[in-house]
Amino acid sequence: MCCVVIRTSEAKLNNFCRIEPTLRLLDVSFDTNMAREVMREKQGTAAKLIYQLFVALSKKKTSNLTATAMEAMRPAAPAKLEAISSVLYKEASKMLS
């Protein structure tokens, strides 16, 4: 299995744009400043983000909120766009390998 690692700023920003709606849905505070700090590998920033994600997911787990229910709560347009982008990304990955 071939793994392609892209380290460009544009790719990193694209990745953050993809996860931002989910983080917002989980009530995890995430903005461009935090994305910039993670990309610049500022000490402690990634750990803070992961801890916030852990706490948010723990809260969802205790409230018995399933992934399907979370997906249903997402706005339709971003969900559809993400699905299309995911298919395009998978196709591009196949071409690179």
QUIUR-V654685 format. One record per backbone hydrogen bond with DSSP energy under -0.5 kcal/mol. CO is the residue of the C=O (numbers start at 1). NH is the residue of the N-H. E is the energy in kcal/mol with one decimal. If there is no record, write none. Layout:
# QUIUR-V654685
co=CO nh=NH e=E
co=CO nh=NH e=E
This chain:
# QUIUR-V654685
co=2 nh=4 e=-0.5
co=3 nh=5 e=-0.6
co=4 nh=6 e=-0.6
co=5 nh=7 e=-0.6
co=8 nh=12 e=-2.1
co=9 nh=13 e=-2.8
co=10 nh=14 e=-2.4
co=11 nh=15 e=-2.3
co=12 nh=16 e=-2.2
co=13 nh=17 e=-2.3
co=14 nh=18 e=-1.6
co=15 nh=19 e=-1.7
co=16 nh=20 e=-1.8
co=17 nh=21 e=-0.6
co=19 nh=23 e=-2.4
co=20 nh=24 e=-2.6
co=21 nh=25 e=-2.1
co=22 nh=26 e=-1.7
co=23 nh=28 e=-2.9
co=24 nh=27 e=-1.5
co=27 nh=29 e=-0.6
co=31 nh=35 e=-2.4
co=32 nh=36 e=-2.6
co=33 nh=37 e=-2.3
co=34 nh=38 e=-2.4
co=35 nh=39 e=-2.6
co=36 nh=40 e=-2.1
co=37 nh=42 e=-2.9
co=38 nh=41 e=-1.5
co=42 nh=45 e=-1.9
co=42 nh=46 e=-0.6
co=44 nh=48 e=-2.1
co=45 nh=49 e=-2.3
co=46 nh=50 e=-2.7
co=47 nh=51 e=-2.4
co=48 nh=52 e=-2.4
co=49 nh=53 e=-2.2
co=50 nh=54 e=-2.6
co=51 nh=55 e=-2.6
co=52 nh=56 e=-2.4
co=53 nh=57 e=-2.7
co=54 nh=58 e=-2.3
co=55 nh=59 e=-2.2
co=56 nh=60 e=-2.1
co=57 nh=61 e=-2.3
co=58 nh=62 e=-2.3
co=59 nh=63 e=-1.4
co=60 nh=65 e=-2.5
co=61 nh=64 e=-1.5
co=64 nh=66 e=-0.7
co=66 nh=70 e=-2.3
co=67 nh=71 e=-2.5
co=68 nh=72 e=-2.0
co=69 nh=73 e=-1.1
co=70 nh=74 e=-0.6
co=71 nh=74 e=-0.9
co=75 nh=79 e=-1.6
co=76 nh=80 e=-2.6
co=77 nh=81 e=-2.6
co=78 nh=82 e=-2.5
co=79 nh=83 e=-2.0
co=80 nh=84 e=-2.2
co=81 nh=85 e=-2.7
co=82 nh=86 e=-2.5
co=83 nh=87 e=-1.8
co=84 nh=88 e=-2.3
co=85 nh=89 e=-2.7
co=86 nh=90 e=-2.4
co=87 nh=91 e=-2.2
co=88 nh=92 e=-2.3
co=89 nh=93 e=-2.4
co=90 nh=94 e=-2.0
co=91 nh=95 e=-1.6
co=92 nh=96 e=-1.4
co=93 nh=97 e=-1.5
